[in-house]
Amino acid sequence: MNPLALTIFLLSLAIGTTITLSSYHWLLAWVGLEINTLAIIPLMTKTPHPRAIEAATKYFLTQAAASALVLFSSLINAWQTGEWNIDSISDLPMNALSIALMMKLGLAPLHFWMPEVLQGISLSTGLILSTWQKIAPMTLLLQTSHLINLDLTIILGLTSILVGGWGGIGQTQLRKIMAFSSIGHLGWMIIVLKFNPSLTLFNFILYIIMTASMFLSLMTLSTTKMSEISTSWSKTPALTASTLLILLSLAGLPPLSGFAPKLLITLELVKQNATLLAALVMLASLLALFFYLRLTYIVSLTLPPNTPNSFSFWRTSNKSLPITAIMNTLALIFLPLTTTLLIFL
């Protein structure tokens, strides 16, 4: 892609998210979401492949439907209350708006576009779609967390955790695995949104760090399938080992970074007398733990070939190694800094 065009599209992504984050008016928030949607579509189609075109079309249709629902619910609210403020919205438009924003995030049962779109695009665009594109709708949900229906968040959150675990079990494509991982993590965030919004924000920050480091590692290794990770073990052992540890961090195993949000969310649910819900969430997350462990142990350490076919070792390019190393470090050893971050939130 032309560097000038790429710069314009990336700046448009940043401007769209900034407009949504700084808006106090539903119309401006909708404009920011629309700019975000329209700016990433050319990035999806920068490789003119039929699968990329199909992914961009699916993404556009689902995001357009969600944006129309956002605009419709804010118009109904303005008709009922006479106000466009984000924090003054009545019950019926709030339910429709919550569903629209959750559709933009890719929460189950509105998740069907997410794995297909992520599979059809490149790893670099998948990184933007899985991290940056989630910021604007998640911020709007956090701003209206005190108005969201509790039953809606619990049902959609629990469904997302179950779908994220079940959907990832039979996958061999790493991008689809990351899509179902994203659905499961967003389920954890939404389920505690009404109880403790700052905990949702903390989980969201760690999710972005871990997902970004995983995608950066896959980009450095040029890996999109399970079998390709096993062949990269003999070529870049340190990077492959850190990638496997990031997978365990995404699974939420101690003492890695991903353990902190799962522990704190479970404790918060118990504190809110939702012990049964906490037990269900932990049981449902065992499904996701299974495919993370399978990817880490069975595929990456025991699947042949584990030895190189030639004497000359292939090495990765050094273009993205510094940022990859920083993000990998944060994704693995952030647990001791949890309390510090929570104080600022």
C-alpha positions in Angstrom: 0.0 0.0 0.0 1.1 3.6 -0.7 2.7 5.0 2.5 0.8 8.3 2.1 -2.5 6.4 1.9 -1.5 4.1 4.8 -0.7 7.2 6.9 -4.1 8.8 6.1 -6.0 5.7 7.1 -4.1 5.2 10.3 -4.6 8.9 11.2 -8.3 8.5 10.5 -8.4 5.5 12.9 -6.8 7.6 15.6 -9.1 10.6 14.9 -12.2 8.4 14.9 -11.4 6.9 18.3 -10.4 10.2 19.8 -13.7 11.8 18.7 -15.6 9.0 20.4 -13.5 9.2 23.5 -13.9 12.9 23.9 -17.5 13.3 22.9 -20.3 14.2 25.3 -23.0 14.0 22.6 -24.4 10.8 21.0 -24.2 12.1 17.5 -20.4 12.9 17.8 -19.8 9.5 19.3 -21.6 7.9 16.3 -19.5 10.0 13.9 -16.3 8.7 15.6 -17.5 5.1 15.3 -18.3 5.6 11.6 -14.9 7.1 10.9 -13.3 4.1 12.6 -15.3 1.6 10.5 -14.6 3.3 7.2 -10.9 3.8 7.9 -10.1 0.2 8.5 -11.8 -1.2 5.4 -9.1 -0.1 3.0 -6.5 -1.7 5.3 -8.4 -5.0 5.1 -8.4 -4.9 1.3 -4.8 -3.9 0.9 -4.1 -7.4 -0.4 -6.6 -7.9 -3.2 -7.6 -11.5 -2.3 -11.2 -12.7 -2.6 -11.1 -13.8 1.1 -10.0 -10.3 2.1 -12.8 -8.7 0.1 -15.3 -11.0 1.7 -14.0 -10.2 5.2 -14.2 -6.5 4.5 -17.8 -6.8 3.2 -18.9 -8.8 6.2 -17.2 -6.3 8.5 -18.8 -3.4 6.8 -22.3 -4.9 6.9 -22.2 -5.8 10.5 -20.7 -2.5 11.6 -23.2 -0.6 9.5 -26.1 -2.4 11.1 -24.6 -1.7 14.6 -24.0 1.9 13.8 -27.6 2.3 12.5 -28.9 0.8 15.8 -26.7 3.3 17.7 -28.1 6.2 15.8 -31.7 4.9 16.1 -31.5 4.4 19.8 -29.9 7.8 20.4 -32.7 9.4 18.2 -35.4 7.6 20.3 -33.7 8.8 23.5 -33.6 12.4 22.1 -37.3 12.1 21.2 -38.2 10.8 24.7 -35.9 13.0 26.9 -35.0 15.9 24.7 -31.3 15.4 25.4 -28.4 14.0 23.5 -26.0 13.6 26.5 -24.3 10.3 26.8 -25.1 9.8 30.5 -28.8 10.7 30.2 -30.5 7.9 28.3 -33.7 6.0 29.2 -34.2 2.2 29.6 -35.5 1.1 26.2 -32.9 3.0 24.0 -30.2 1.9 26.5 -30.9 -1.8 25.9 -30.8 -1.3 22.1 -27.6 0.8 22.4 -25.9 -1.8 24.6 -26.7 -4.6 22.0 -25.4 -2.4 19.2 -22.1 -1.7 21.0 -21.7 -5.3 22.0 -22.3 -6.2 18.3 -19.4 -3.8 17.4 -17.2 -5.5 20.0 -18.1 -9.0 18.8 -19.8 -10.4 21.9 -21.8 -13.7 21.6 -24.4 -14.3 20.2 -23.5 -11.3 17.9 -20.1 -12.7 17.3 -20.5 -14.6 14.0 -18.6 -11.9 11.9 -15.5 -11.8 14.2 -13.8 -15.2 13.4 -14.5 -15.0 9.7 -13.3 -11.4 9.3 -10.2 -12.0 11.3 -9.4 -15.1 9.3 -9.6 -13.3 6.0 -7.3 -10.4 6.8 -3.6 -10.0 7.4 -2.0 -10.3 10.9 -1.2 -6.5 11.0 -4.8 -5.6 10.2 -6.0 -8.3 12.6 -3.9 -6.6 15.4 -5.7 -3.3 14.7 -9.1 -5.0 14.6 -8.6 -7.0 17.8 -7.2 -4.0 19.9 -7.6 -0.5 18.6 -11.1 -1.0 17.1 -12.4 -2.2 20.5 -11.4 1.0 22.3 -14.3 3.3 21.2 -17.3 0.9 21.8 -15.8 -0.3 25.1 -15.4 3.3 26.3 -19.0 4.1 25.5 -20.1 1.0 27.5 -17.9 2.1 30.4 -19.4 5.6 30.3 -23.0 4.2 30.4 -22.2 1.3 32.7 -24.5 2.6 35.5 -27.5 2.5 33.0 -26.9 -0.9 31.5 -29.3 -3.7 32.3 -27.7 -6.2 34.7 -29.4 -9.3 33.2 -28.3 -8.4 29.7 -24.6 -8.1 30.7 -24.7 -11.4 32.7 -26.4 -13.3 29.8 -24.2 -12.0 27.1 -21.0 -12.2 29.2 -21.6 -15.9 30.1 -22.6 -16.8 26.6 -19.4 -15.1 25.2 -17.2 -17.1 27.6 -18.9 -20.3 26.6 -18.7 -19.5 22.9 -15.1 -18.3 23.2 -14.1 -21.7 24.7 -16.2 -24.0 22.5 -15.4 -22.2 19.3 -11.7 -22.3 19.8 -11.4 -26.0 20.6 -11.6 -27.3 17.0 -9.5 -24.6 15.4 -6.1 -25.0 13.7 -5.9 -21.4 12.3 -4.2 -19.1 14.8 -6.2 -16.0 13.7 -9.5 -17.8 14.4 -8.2 -19.0 17.8 -7.3 -15.3 18.6 -10.8 -14.3 17.5 -12.5 -16.8 19.9 -10.0 -15.8 22.6 -11.1 -12.2 22.1 -14.7 -13.2 22.4 -14.0 -15.0 25.7 -12.0 -12.2 27.2 -14.7 -9.6 26.3 -17.2 -11.9 28.1 -15.1 -11.6 31.3 -15.1 -7.8 30.9 -18.9 -7.4 30.3 -19.9 -9.8 33.1 -18.4 -7.5 35.7 -19.2 -4.2 33.9 -22.2 -3.4 36.0 -20.6 -4.4 39.3 -17.2 -2.7 38.9 -16.4 -0.6 35.8 -12.8 0.1 36.8 -12.2 -3.7 36.9 -13.5 -3.9 33.4 -11.1 -1.2 32.3 -8.2 -2.9 34.0 -9.1 -6.2 32.2 -9.4 -4.3 28.9 -5.9 -2.8 29.3 -4.4 -6.2 30.0 -6.3 -7.7 27.1 -4.9 -5.2 24.7 -1.4 -5.8 26.0 -1.6 -9.6 25.7 -3.4 -9.6 22.4 -1.0 -7.1 20.8 2.0 -9.0 22.0 0.6 -12.2 20.6 -0.1 -10.7 17.2 3.3 -9.0 17.1 5.0 -12.3 17.9 3.0 -14.1 15.1 3.9 -11.3 12.7 7.6 -11.6 13.5 7.4 -15.4 13.1 5.2 -15.1 10.0 2.9 -17.8 11.5 -0.8 -18.2 10.8 -1.2 -22.0 11.5 -0.5 -24.3 14.4 1.9 -26.4 12.4 4.0 -23.3 11.6 4.7 -22.6 15.3 6.2 -26.1 15.7 8.6 -25.4 12.8 9.6 -22.0 14.2 10.8 -23.6 17.5 14.2 -24.6 16.0 14.6 -21.2 14.2 13.8 -18.7 16.9 13.5 -20.6 20.2 13.4 -17.6 22.5 10.6 -15.8 20.6 8.6 -19.1 20.2 9.0 -19.8 23.9 7.7 -16.3 24.9 4.8 -16.8 22.4 3.8 -20.0 24.2 4.0 -18.2 27.6 1.8 -15.5 26.2 -0.8 -18.1 25.3 -0.7 -19.4 28.9 -1.0 -15.8 30.1 -4.1 -15.4 27.9 -5.4 -18.6 29.5 -5.1 -16.9 32.9 -2.5 -19.1 34.6 -0.5 -17.8 37.5 2.1 -16.2 37.9 1.6 -14.6 34.5 -0.2 -11.3 33.8 -3.5 -12.8 32.6 -4.1 -14.3 36.1 -4.8 -10.9 37.7 -8.0 -9.9 35.9 -9.6 -13.4 36.3 -8.8 -13.5 40.0 -10.1 -10.0 40.7 -13.3 -10.5 38.6 -14.0 -13.8 40.5 -13.4 -12.1 43.8 -15.7 -9.2 42.8 -18.5 -11.6 41.8 -18.2 -13.4 45.1 -18.2 -10.1 47.0 -21.5 -9.1 45.1 -23.1 -12.4 46.3 -23.0 -13.9 42.8 -21.1 -17.0 43.9 -23.0 -19.3 41.5 -22.2 -16.9 38.6 -18.5 -16.9 39.6 -18.5 -20.7 39.6 -20.1 -20.9 36.2 -17.7 -18.4 34.8 -14.7 -20.3 36.1 -16.1 -23.6 34.8 -16.8 -22.1 31.4 -13.2 -20.7 31.2 -11.8 -24.3 31.4 -12.9 -24.8 27.8 -10.6 -21.9 26.7 -7.9 -23.2 29.0 -8.0 -26.6 27.2 -7.3 -25.2 23.7 -4.6 -22.8 25.0 -2.8 -25.8 26.7 -3.3 -27.9 23.6 -1.7 -25.2 21.4 1.1 -24.7 23.9 2.1 -28.3 24.7 0.8 -30.8 22.1 1.3 -28.8 19.0 4.3 -26.6 19.7 6.5 -29.0 21.6 5.6 -32.5 20.3 4.5 -32.0 16.7 7.3 -32.8 14.2 9.4 -31.5 12.6 11.3 -30.1 15.5 14.6 -30.1 13.8 15.6 -27.9 10.8 15.8 -29.4 7.4 18.9 -27.4 6.4 22.1 -26.4 8.1 21.5 -22.7 7.4 19.2 -21.2 10.1 16.5 -18.9 8.9 16.1 -15.8 11.1 13.3 -13.3 11.5 13.6 -9.7 10.4 14.6 -7.3 13.1 12.0 -4.6 12.1 9.5 -5.2 14.9 11.7 -7.0 17.5 12.0 -4.1 20.0 8.3 -3.4 20.3 7.6 -7.1 20.3 10.1 -7.6 23.2 8.5 -4.8 25.2 5.0 -6.0 24.7 6.0 -9.6 25.4 7.6 -8.6 28.7 4.5 -6.6 29.7 2.2 -9.6 28.8 4.2 -12.0 31.0 5.4 -10.1 34.1 2.7 -7.5 34.7 1.2 -9.3 37.7 3.3 -7.5 40.4 2.2 -4.1 39.0 -1.5 -4.9 39.2 -2.1 -3.0 42.5 -0.3 0.1 41.1 -2.5 0.1 38.0 -5.6 -0.4 40.0 -4.8 2.6 42.2 -4.7 4.9 39.1 -8.0 3.4 37.8 
